[in-house]
Amino acid sequence: MRVWPGRPFPLGATWDGAGVNFSLFAENATRVSLCLFDGPDSTRESATITLREQTANVWHVYLPDVVPGQLYGYRVDGPFDPTNGHRFNVHKLLLDPYAKAIGRDLEWDPSLFGYPLDSPEADLAFDERDSAEFAPLAAVADTSFVWGDDRAPLTPWHKTFIYEVHVKGFTKLMPEVPEKVRGTYAGLASEAAIEHMKSLGITAVELLPIHYHIDDQFLTDKGRVNYWGYNTLGFFAPDPRYSTQPNDPLAAVREFKMMVRALHAAGIEVILDVVYNHTAEGQQQGPTLSFRGIDNAAYYRLSPEDPRYYMDFTGCGNTFNMSQPHVLQLIMDSLRYWVVDMHVDGFRFDLASTLARELYEVDRLGAFFDIIHQDPILSQVKLIAEPWDVGPGGYQVGYFPVLWTEWNGMYRDNVRRFWKGEGGTVSEFATRLTGSSDLYQQSGRAPHASINFITCHDGFTLRDLVSYNEKHNEDNGEDNRDGASNNDSWNCGAEGPTDDPAINALRERQMRNFMTTLMLSQGAPMLLAGDEIGHTQNGNNNTYCQDNELTWLNWNLGDDQKRFLDFTRRVAEIWREHPVFQRRKFFQGRALRGSEIKDLSFLMPSGEEMSDEDWNAGFVKCLGVRLAGDLIGDVDERGEGVVDDTALILLNAHHESIPFTLPTAKDGHVWRRVLETYEDDQEPWIGEGGVVYDLKDRSMAVFFTRDLSETQPDLSAKQVQVLRREANTPSPAVPSAHKTSHEV
């Protein structure tokens, strides 16, 4: 085989049409060997090439006789000195950190560890068993692809509706999807899958991790897998388990691109959930699969007191060393690759606070953010932070810099507590409903910086949120110790499934309340796939290891599920058609441009604005929110002023009905109810300002102003007259348990 010197860049295996350039960063290594394999069943390499060229700590070689599909790995030699952070072991075959395709998954075996598992010295001992038969293999990829007229949808943030979805679980049981592509990239790109998302008005899918990951050994020993995928080993390779041809190492790359192209054609963006904070190699007693054996001291954050051990801000055993330039380069190269070559539209960064830790403290202006912001490619895509990690000071909601949006955990927690009926939540609830200005306005960000969500993959589904008080994770095999214990959930009177019609009706109403709140809050809504059909996980709030019917969405819908799906589509349509819910700027809360009406008003059941005393009354559970559609203060893409109907949202988390006096509408206009959550199907309802509306217990009602002359198709003139007469009658008494201070 011909061996040429090659080039240090680009890193990884690069096919140029004539041969392949191999390049590997290994700063502290003394020798690097490239190992070629004939096939996935090979137990030994068929050829070993020593890389004799080294440029700026990068080892490289060019092989003109190698073509795409070639399987390969590395052996890297150097000091084995764990107490000083070095864990080189030439007996371990290592996966290329820049591998763009996976040729073989690993098979757990003791030889994958750098030390004898039965050694009394544990990880300080040196293991000489060869891991070539069991280690994962990379494959040389051919990244060429005919994209045709593919274009990024470029949906503005304020019009973005995110759908968090697992590639496999979404279509594995979807009957309209051809069986051979269910649970794959191709399945997600199928006509039936896209049609469902389009019917909801979804503008972006946020895919749970699709980077190549491994299943933890303790899970495989119990017959389980790492279903969510937060255990990355290959940051450039789409996971082959979601390919229709998992034995073809190049199929995953091709099918992922086809999926992106199909989603783009439907106007749907693709956002990847990425895990750059740690790797699948775990702590010091984990396997030697890639980074640990290539250059442990460079890739990982090691304890300054004892480099044998790892700094762990993730709870997963290790943390990437963000102060190492080549680690930063790997992350940036990976991100650019997914944007430029794979055409994705953005990223959600798992445990993003970890990426900001340059030394120990979280630094939101750290090198990682500086590099992102100056990058001409990455600064233009959607950037979402999970703004916390498990280290000290790791909860950073509201503290990420401009260009970034955040999973708003405060929104999730407060909305759950409000609809649970807890007192003392209404003041914060009003702030969360209107864009969380307390978190984002001072840093120069907009309402869409808040990614609003009530449920996500981690925790209860929406159905389980209203059906369980306690987690039920026994199926995970960890004695129900795993998963969060504080979920702010409420089972409505019975734990789990029940035949009680009153409880089931209340649960459905609570689900409608949550869905309506989510869709009509300022900010970018994120919906967990399956919540729209009432998917249940039987109270399991940590299904990370469940690759089965517990997590796969069941599309054989009952009548109640069909009703809720229709309701979700209806409320999503209201959000989509009304720019008053899609503001690009925060509310001013005051009269604008000489108007007597504020752009935002919070109302008591009497119809009057809330005072400071009212906000501080801890027992208040009812609120009215008036959004002035003619005071949006924004322009569209062509510079035209954005104007909408004025909206009124009434919310009652109390256990009794509340008579609510509708505020005054402008001359000639009435309030037309477009949605009520108490029941799934309501007759049209129209009333003038001053009319008392019976706001049912634990329910919401949504109104828009309408010109009275345009209401006749909805309501007869006689009915309108009746509502006018009712407006002149005394308001019914507010239940004593819910009186505000000025009403007492």
C-alpha positions in Angstrom: 0.0 0.0 0.0 1.3 3.4 -0.9 1.8 5.8 2.0 2.2 9.5 1.5 2.9 12.2 4.1 -0.5 13.8 4.0 -1.7 17.0 5.6 -2.5 18.0 9.2 -5.8 19.5 8.2 -8.6 18.9 8.1 -8.7 16.6 11.0 -10.3 13.2 10.6 -10.5 11.0 7.5 -11.1 13.1 4.3 -11.9 11.6 0.9 -10.8 13.9 -1.9 -11.8 11.8 -4.8 -8.4 10.3 -5.3 -7.5 9.0 -1.8 -8.0 9.6 1.9 -6.1 11.9 4.2 -6.0 10.8 7.9 -5.2 13.4 10.6 -5.3 13.0 14.4 -4.6 15.4 17.2 -2.6 13.7 20.1 -0.4 16.2 21.9 1.2 13.9 24.4 1.5 10.8 22.3 4.8 9.2 21.3 3.5 7.1 18.5 0.3 6.9 16.4 -0.7 3.9 14.2 -3.6 3.8 11.8 -5.3 0.4 11.6 -7.4 -0.7 8.6 -10.0 -3.4 8.8 -11.5 -5.6 6.1 -15.0 -5.7 7.6 -17.1 -5.4 10.8 -16.5 -9.0 11.7 -12.7 -8.6 11.6 -11.0 -9.5 14.8 -7.6 -7.9 13.8 -6.5 -5.2 11.5 -5.5 -6.1 8.0 -3.0 -3.4 7.8 -1.2 -1.1 10.2 0.4 2.2 9.1 2.6 4.2 11.4 2.0 7.9 11.1 5.5 9.4 10.8 4.4 12.9 10.1 3.6 15.3 12.9 2.7 18.9 12.6 1.7 21.1 15.6 0.7 18.0 17.7 -1.3 16.6 14.8 -0.3 13.3 13.3 -1.2 12.7 9.6 -0.8 10.4 6.6 -2.4 10.2 3.1 -3.4 6.8 1.5 -4.1 7.1 -2.2 -5.4 3.5 -2.4 -8.2 3.9 0.3 -11.8 4.7 -0.7 -15.0 5.5 1.2 -16.4 2.7 3.3 -13.0 1.7 4.6 -13.1 0.7 8.3 -10.4 2.0 10.5 -9.3 2.8 14.0 -6.2 4.1 15.8 -3.6 2.8 18.3 -1.9 5.6 20.3 1.2 5.0 22.4 2.6 7.2 25.1 3.1 7.3 28.9 0.7 5.3 31.1 0.8 7.5 34.2 -2.7 7.9 35.6 -1.6 9.9 38.6 -0.4 12.6 36.1 -3.4 12.3 33.8 -1.9 10.1 31.1 -3.7 6.8 30.1 -2.1 5.8 26.8 -2.4 2.1 26.0 -1.3 0.8 22.6 -3.3 -2.4 23.1 -6.6 -0.5 22.8 -8.1 0.3 19.5 -9.5 3.8 19.4 -12.3 5.6 17.5 -11.4 8.7 15.5 -12.9 11.7 17.3 -13.7 13.1 13.8 -15.3 9.9 12.5 -18.1 10.9 10.1 -19.5 7.4 9.8 -19.6 4.4 12.1 -18.5 1.1 10.6 -19.1 -1.1 13.7 -20.7 -0.6 17.1 -18.8 -1.7 20.2 -19.4 -5.1 21.9 -18.8 -4.9 25.7 -15.8 -6.9 26.8 -13.2 -6.5 29.6 -10.5 -5.7 27.0 -12.1 -2.3 26.3 -10.8 -1.1 29.6 -7.3 0.2 30.1 -6.8 -1.7 33.3 -7.6 -5.3 34.5 -11.1 -5.1 36.0 -10.1 -7.5 38.8 -6.9 -5.6 39.7 -6.6 -4.5 43.4 -5.0 -1.3 42.0 -8.1 -0.6 39.9 -7.4 1.9 37.2 -3.7 2.3 38.2 -2.9 -1.1 36.7 -2.0 -1.5 33.0 -4.0 -4.0 30.9 -2.4 -5.7 27.9 -5.5 -7.3 26.4 -6.2 -6.3 22.8 -9.6 -4.6 22.2 -9.6 -4.7 18.4 -12.3 -7.4 18.2 -14.7 -5.5 20.3 -14.0 -1.8 19.8 -16.2 0.5 17.6 -14.8 1.2 14.2 -15.0 4.4 12.1 -15.7 4.3 8.3 -14.3 6.7 5.7 -17.3 8.7 4.6 -18.2 10.1 1.2 -19.9 13.3 2.1 -21.1 14.2 -1.4 -24.8 14.6 -1.7 -27.2 16.1 -4.3 -29.1 18.7 -2.2 -31.0 20.1 -5.2 -32.8 23.3 -4.3 -32.7 22.6 -0.5 -33.0 25.8 1.5 -33.1 26.5 5.2 -36.6 27.7 6.2 -35.0 30.5 8.3 -38.1 30.8 10.4 -37.9 33.9 12.6 -37.6 33.1 16.3 -40.8 34.8 17.2 -42.7 32.5 14.8 -40.9 29.3 15.9 -42.9 26.4 17.3 -40.5 23.6 18.4 -41.4 19.9 18.6 -39.1 17.8 20.8 -39.0 14.3 19.3 -37.1 11.1 19.4 -36.3 9.8 15.9 -37.2 6.2 16.7 -40.1 6.6 19.2 -42.0 9.0 16.9 -42.7 6.6 14.0 -41.9 3.2 15.4 -45.7 2.4 15.8 -47.0 4.9 13.2 -49.2 2.7 10.9 -49.2 5.1 8.0 -45.4 4.9 7.8 -44.0 2.0 5.7 -42.9 -0.7 8.1 -39.4 -0.9 6.9 -38.7 2.7 7.6 -40.5 3.1 11.0 -38.2 4.4 13.7 -35.6 5.8 11.3 -34.5 9.0 9.8 -36.5 8.0 6.7 -39.5 7.4 8.9 -39.3 10.9 10.3 -39.1 12.2 6.7 -42.2 10.2 5.7 -45.3 11.8 4.3 -47.4 10.7 7.3 -44.9 12.0 9.9 -44.5 15.4 8.2 -48.3 15.7 7.7 -48.9 15.2 11.4 -46.3 17.9 12.3 -47.7 20.3 9.7 -51.2 19.8 11.1 -49.9 21.1 14.4 -48.1 24.1 12.8 -44.7 22.8 13.9 -41.9 24.9 12.4 -38.9 23.1 13.9 -38.1 19.6 15.2 -35.6 19.3 18.1 -34.2 15.8 17.8 -33.0 14.0 20.9 -29.3 13.2 20.4 -28.5 11.5 17.0 -24.7 11.7 17.4 -23.2 8.2 17.6 -23.6 7.1 21.2 -23.0 3.8 23.1 -25.2 1.9 25.5 -23.7 1.9 29.0 -22.5 -1.5 30.1 -24.6 -1.5 33.3 -27.7 -1.1 31.0 -26.8 -3.8 28.5 -26.1 -6.1 31.4 -29.7 -5.6 32.4 -31.1 -5.9 28.9 -31.6 -2.2 28.5 -30.2 0.6 26.3 -29.4 4.3 26.5 -32.5 5.2 24.6 -32.3 9.0 24.9 -28.7 9.0 23.6 -27.0 11.4 26.0 -23.8 9.3 25.9 -22.0 10.5 22.9 -18.8 9.0 21.5 -18.8 10.3 17.9 -19.6 14.0 17.5 -19.6 14.0 13.7 -21.4 10.7 12.9 -25.2 10.3 12.7 -26.1 7.2 14.8 -26.5 4.2 12.4 -29.2 2.7 14.7 -31.7 5.1 13.1 -30.8 4.1 9.5 -32.8 1.7 7.4 -29.5 -0.1 6.6 -27.6 -0.2 9.9 -25.0 -2.5 8.4 -24.1 -0.1 5.7 -21.7 2.4 7.3 -22.5 5.1 4.8 -26.3 4.8 4.9 -26.8 6.8 8.0 -25.1 9.9 6.6 -27.1 9.6 3.4 -30.5 9.0 5.0 -29.9 11.8 7.6 -29.4 14.3 4.7 -32.5 13.0 2.9 -34.5 13.6 6.1 -33.3 17.1 6.4 -34.0 17.8 2.8 -37.6 16.5 3.2 -38.3 18.5 6.4 -36.9 21.6 4.8 -39.2 21.1 1.8 -42.1 21.1 4.3 -40.9 24.3 5.9 -39.6 22.5 9.1 -36.2 23.3 10.6 -34.0 20.7 12.1 -32.4 21.4 15.5 -30.0 18.9 17.1 -29.8 18.2 20.8 -26.0 18.0 21.3 -23.9 16.7 24.2 -20.5 18.4 24.1 -20.2 18.6 27.9 -19.0 15.0 28.4 -18.3 11.7 26.6 -19.3 8.1 26.9 -16.0 7.1 28.5 -17.1 8.0 32.0 -14.9 8.5 35.0 -11.4 7.0 35.6 -12.7 3.5 35.8 -14.6 3.8 32.5 -13.5 2.2 29.2 -10.8 3.4 26.8 -12.6 3.9 23.6 -11.4 7.1 22.0 -10.4 10.4 23.8 -9.0 8.8 26.9 -6.5 6.7 24.9 -5.7 9.4 22.3 -4.8 12.1 24.9 -6.6 11.9 28.2 -4.8 15.0 29.7 -5.8 17.2 26.8 -9.4 16.2 26.3 -10.7 16.0 29.8 -10.9 18.3 32.9 -8.7 16.6 35.4 -8.6 17.4 39.1 -5.7 19.8 39.8 -5.1 18.2 43.2 -5.0 14.6 41.7 -5.1 14.3 37.9 -6.0 10.6 38.3 -9.5 11.9 38.8 -11.9 13.9 36.6 -13.8 17.1 37.3 -17.4 16.1 36.9 -19.9 18.9 36.3 -22.3 16.7 34.4 -23.0 13.7 36.7 -21.7 11.5 33.9 -18.2 10.9 35.1 -16.2 13.4 33.1 -16.2 16.9 31.6 -14.7 18.1 28.3 -11.7 20.4 28.8 -13.0 23.7 27.4 -9.7 25.4 28.1 -7.8 23.3 25.6 -7.8 24.9 22.2 -8.0 21.6 20.3 -11.1 20.6 22.3 -12.7 23.9 21.5 -11.7 23.3 17.9 -13.3 19.8 17.9 -16.6 21.2 19.1 -16.6 24.1 16.6 -15.6 21.8 13.7 -18.4 19.5 14.7 -21.0 22.3 14.8 -19.9 23.7 11.5 -20.0 20.3 9.9 -23.6 19.7 10.9 -24.6 23.1 9.6 -22.5 23.2 6.4 -22.5 19.6 5.3 -25.6 18.2 7.0 -27.7 21.4 6.6 -29.1 21.5 10.2 -30.6 24.8 11.4 -29.6 24.9 15.0 -28.6 23.2 18.2 -29.8 22.7 21.8 -26.8 22.4 24.1 -27.2 19.8 26.8 -26.0 21.1 30.2 -24.7 24.2 28.6 -23.4 25.7 31.8 -20.6 23.1 31.7 -19.4 24.6 28.4 -19.0 28.0 30.1 -16.7 26.7 32.8 -13.3 27.8 31.8 -11.8 27.1 35.2 -14.3 26.3 37.9 -16.9 29.1 37.9 -19.5 29.5 35.2 -18.4 32.3 32.9 -21.1 33.2 30.5 -18.6 35.2 28.5 -16.2 32.4 28.2 -14.1 31.3 25.2 -16.8 29.0 23.9 -19.4 31.8 23.6 -16.8 34.2 22.2 -16.0 31.8 19.4 -19.6 31.1 18.7 -20.5 34.8 18.5 -17.7 35.7 16.1 -18.2 32.7 13.8 -19.9 33.7 10.6 -21.8 30.4 10.3 -22.7 29.4 13.8 -23.7 32.9 14.9 -26.5 32.7 12.3 -28.2 29.5 13.4 -30.6 28.8 16.3 -28.8 28.4 19.6 -30.6 27.0 22.6 -29.0 26.4 26.0 -30.1 24.0 28.7 -28.9 26.6 31.2 -27.8 24.4 34.0 -25.5 21.6 35.0 -24.9 19.7 38.3 -21.9 21.7 39.4 -21.8 24.6 41.9 -23.5 27.7 40.6 -24.7 25.7 37.6 -28.3 27.0 37.5 -27.9 29.8 35.0 -31.5 30.5 33.7 -31.5 34.0 32.3 -27.7 34.5 32.3 -26.7 33.4 28.8 -25.5 36.0 26.4 -27.2 37.6 23.4 -27.9 35.3 20.4 -28.8 32.5 22.8 -32.2 31.3 23.8 -32.8 29.1 26.9 -35.0 26.3 28.1 -36.9 28.3 30.7 -37.0 26.0 33.7 -38.6 28.8 35.7 -41.5 28.9 33.2 -42.0 25.2 33.5 -42.0 25.1 37.3 -44.2 28.1 37.8 -46.9 27.2 35.3 -47.1 23.7 36.8 -47.5 25.2 40.3 -50.1 27.7 39.2 -52.4 25.1 37.6 -51.8 22.8 40.5 -53.6 25.5 42.5 -50.8 26.7 44.7 -51.2 30.1 46.1 -48.5 32.8 45.8 -47.7 32.0 42.2 -49.8 34.5 40.2 -47.3 37.3 40.2 -44.5 35.2 38.7 -47.0 33.5 36.5 -48.0 36.8 34.9 -44.3 37.5 34.2 -43.8 34.0 32.7 -46.9 34.3 30.6 -45.7 37.6 29.1 -42.1 36.6 28.1 -40.1 36.5 31.4 -38.8 40.0 31.0 -37.2 39.7 34.4 -34.8 37.1 33.0 -34.1 38.4 29.5 -34.9 42.1 29.0 -31.9 43.6 30.8 -29.4 41.6 28.8 -30.8 42.9 25.5 -32.6 39.8 24.5 -36.2 39.5 23.3 -39.2 37.4 24.5 -38.2 34.6 22.2 -35.1 34.1 24.4 -37.5 32.1 26.6 -38.1 28.6 25.2 -41.3 27.9 27.0 -42.0 24.3 27.9 -44.1 22.4 30.4 -42.8 18.9 29.7 -39.8 17.5 27.9 -38.2 14.1 27.4 -36.8 14.3 30.9 -39.7 14.0 33.3 -43.5 13.3 33.2 -45.4 13.5 29.9 -48.3 15.9 30.0 -50.8 13.0 30.6 -48.7 11.8 33.5 -48.3 15.3 34.9 -52.0 15.3 35.6 -52.2 11.6 36.6 -49.4 11.0 39.1 -48.2 12.6 42.3 -45.2 10.3 42.5 -42.7 8.9 40.0 -43.0 5.2 39.1 -39.7 4.2 37.7 -39.5 0.6 38.9 -39.1 -0.7 35.3 -35.7 1.0 35.2 -34.3 -1.5 37.6 -33.0 1.1 40.1 -35.6 0.6 42.8 -37.3 3.9 41.9 -34.3 5.9 43.1 -33.6 7.5 39.7 -35.5 10.4 38.3 -36.6 13.6 39.9 -38.8 13.3 43.0 -40.2 16.9 42.9 -42.3 17.2 39.8 -44.9 19.8 40.8 -47.5 17.3 39.4 -51.1 16.6 40.6 -53.0 13.5 40.0 -56.4 15.2 40.3 -57.6 12.8 43.0 -56.3 9.3 42.1 -52.8 7.9 41.4 -52.6 6.6 37.8 -55.5 5.3 35.6 -59.0 5.5 37.1 -62.6 4.9 36.0 -63.8 7.9 37.9 -65.4 10.1 35.2 -65.0 13.3 37.3 -61.3 12.8 37.7 -60.8 11.9 34.1 -62.7 15.0 33.0 -60.6 17.2 35.4 -57.4 15.7 34.0 -58.4 16.4 30.4 -59.3 20.0 31.5 -55.9 20.4 33.1 -54.2 19.2 30.0 -56.1 21.8 28.0 -55.1 24.5 30.5 -51.5 23.6 30.1 -51.6 23.4 26.3 -53.4 26.7 26.0 -51.0 28.4 28.5 -48.0 27.1 26.5 -49.2 28.2 23.1 -50.4 31.7 24.2 -47.4 32.7 26.3 -44.9 35.1 24.8 -41.7 33.3 23.8 -41.1 30.3 21.7 -43.3 27.3 22.6 -41.8 23.8 22.7 -44.1 20.7 22.6 -43.0 17.3 23.7 -43.9 14.8 20.9 -46.8 12.7 22.1 -48.3 15.2 24.5 -50.7 16.2 21.8 -52.2 12.7 21.8 -52.0 12.1 25.6 -49.1 9.7 25.5 -48.4 8.1 28.9 -45.3 6.5 30.3 -47.2 5.0 33.2 -45.7 7.5 35.7 -42.1 6.8 34.7 -40.3 10.2 34.7 -36.9 8.9 33.6 -37.4 6.7 30.6 -33.8 7.1 29.4 -33.3 3.3 29.2 -36.7 2.3 27.9 -36.7 1.5 24.1 -40.1 -0.1 24.0 -43.8 0.6 23.9 -43.4 2.8 27.0 -41.6 5.4 25.0 -42.8 4.7 21.5 -45.8 6.8 20.6 -49.0 4.7 20.2 -51.0 6.1 17.3 -54.0 3.9 17.9 -55.9 6.8 19.5 -59.0 6.6 21.7 -61.8 9.2 21.5 -60.3 11.3 24.3 -56.9 11.4 22.6 -58.5 12.4 19.2 -60.4 15.2 21.0 -57.2 16.5 22.6 -55.3 16.3 19.3 -58.0 18.4 17.7 -57.9 20.8 20.6 -54.1 21.2 20.3 -54.4 21.9 16.6 -57.0 24.5 17.4 -55.0 26.4 20.0 -51.9 26.2 17.9 -53.8 27.7 15.0 -54.8 30.6 17.3 -51.2 31.2 18.2 -50.1 31.0 14.5 -52.7 33.4 13.2 -52.4 36.1 15.8 -49.2 38.2 16.0 -50.3 39.5 19.4 -48.9 36.2 20.8 -45.7 36.5 18.8 -44.3 39.7 19.9 -40.6 40.5 19.1 -40.4 43.1 21.8 -41.4 43.1 25.5 -44.5 44.8 26.6 -44.2 48.4 28.0 -47.1 48.0 30.4 -48.2 51.6 29.8 -50.3 53.7 27.5 -48.5 54.3 24.2 -48.7 56.9 21.5 -51.4 58.9 23.2 -53.7 55.9 23.6 -55.6 55.5 26.8 -55.1 51.7 26.6 -52.0 50.0 27.7 -50.3 47.4 25.6 -50.6 45.0 28.5 -53.1 45.0 31.4 -53.6 42.5 34.2 -57.2 42.4 35.5 -59.0 41.3 38.6 -62.3 39.5 38.4 -64.0 42.9 38.9 -62.5 43.9 35.5 -60.3 46.5 37.1 -56.5 46.5 36.9 -54.6 44.7 39.7 -53.0 46.9 42.3 -49.8 46.2 44.2 -51.9 44.9 47.1 -53.7 42.5 44.8 -50.4 41.1 43.5 -49.2 40.4 47.0 -52.3 38.6 48.1 -51.0 35.0 48.3 -54.4 33.3 47.8 -55.1 34.9 44.4 -55.5 32.2 41.7 -57.5 34.0 39.1 -56.2 36.5 36.6 -57.2 38.4 33.4 -54.6 39.4 30.8 -55.5 42.0 28.1 -53.1 42.2 25.1 -53.7 45.2 22.9 -53.4 44.1 19.3 -53.2 47.6 18.0 -50.2 48.4 20.2 -47.9 45.6 19.2 -45.3 48.2 18.1 -43.7 46.0 15.5 -43.3 45.8 11.7 -43.4 42.9 9.4 -40.7 41.8 6.8 -41.8 44.6 4.5 -41.9 47.3 7.1 -45.6 47.4 7.5 -47.0 47.9 10.9 -48.2 44.7 12.6 -51.8 45.0 13.9 -54.0 42.4 15.4 -57.2 42.0 17.3 -57.0 42.8 21.0 -56.8 39.5 23.0 -58.2 38.8 26.5 -57.1 35.7 28.4 -58.9 34.7 31.6 -57.3 32.1 33.9 -58.8 30.5 36.9 -56.8 27.9 38.9 -59.3 28.0 41.8 -61.5 25.0 42.6 -64.7 27.1 42.2 -66.1 29.2 39.4 -65.3 32.9 39.4 -67.6 35.6 37.9 -65.3 37.7 35.8 -66.4 41.2 34.5 -65.1 41.7 31.0 -63.2 44.9 30.5 -64.4 47.6 28.2 -63.8 47.1 24.5 -63.4 50.0 22.1 -66.5 51.6 20.6 -68.6 49.3 18.4 -66.7 46.2 19.5 -67.5 43.2 21.6 -65.6 40.3 23.0 -65.9 37.0 21.1 -64.8 33.9 22.8 -62.7 31.7 20.6 -61.6 29.1 23.2 -62.6 27.7 26.6 -60.9 24.9 28.3 -63.6 23.8 30.7 -65.3 21.8 28.0 -63.9 20.6 24.8 -66.7 21.9 22.6 -68.6 25.1 23.2 -71.2 27.2 21.5 -70.2 30.6 20.2 -70.3 33.3 22.9 -70.1 37.1 22.5 -70.4 39.8 25.1 -69.9 43.5 25.5 -67.5 45.1 28.0 -69.1 45.0 31.5 -70.7 41.6 30.9 -70.1 39.1 33.7 -68.6 35.9 32.4 -68.9 32.7 34.4 -65.2 31.6 34.4 -65.5 27.9 35.4 -63.2 26.3 38.0 -59.8 25.3 36.8 -60.2 26.7 33.3 -59.2 29.3 30.8 -61.1 31.4 28.3 -59.7 33.3 25.4 -61.4 36.2 23.7 -60.7 38.6 20.8 -62.4 42.0 20.1 -64.7 41.9 17.1 -66.7 44.6 15.4 -70.3 44.1 16.5 -71.5 44.2 12.9 -69.3 41.1 12.1 -70.6 38.9 14.9 -74.0 38.0 13.4 -72.8 34.7 11.8 -71.7 33.6 15.3 -74.5 34.9 17.4 -78.0 36.2 16.7 -79.0 39.8 17.4 -81.4 38.6 20.1 -78.5 36.8 21.9 -76.4 40.0 21.7 -79.2 42.0 23.3 -79.4 39.5 26.1 -75.7 39.9 26.9 -76.1 43.6 26.9 -78.9 43.5 29.4 -76.8 41.2 31.6 -74.1 43.8 31.6 -76.3 46.1 33.5 -77.1 43.6 36.3 -75.0 43.5 39.5 -71.9 41.3 39.4 -72.3 38.0 41.2 -70.3 37.6 44.3 -66.8 36.2 44.0 -66.3 33.0 46.1 -65.0 34.0 49.5 -61.9 31.8 49.2 -60.8 33.9 46.2 -61.6 37.5 47.1 -58.9 40.0 46.5 -58.2 42.7 49.0 -60.2 45.4 47.3 -63.2 43.2 47.0 -63.4 42.3 50.7 
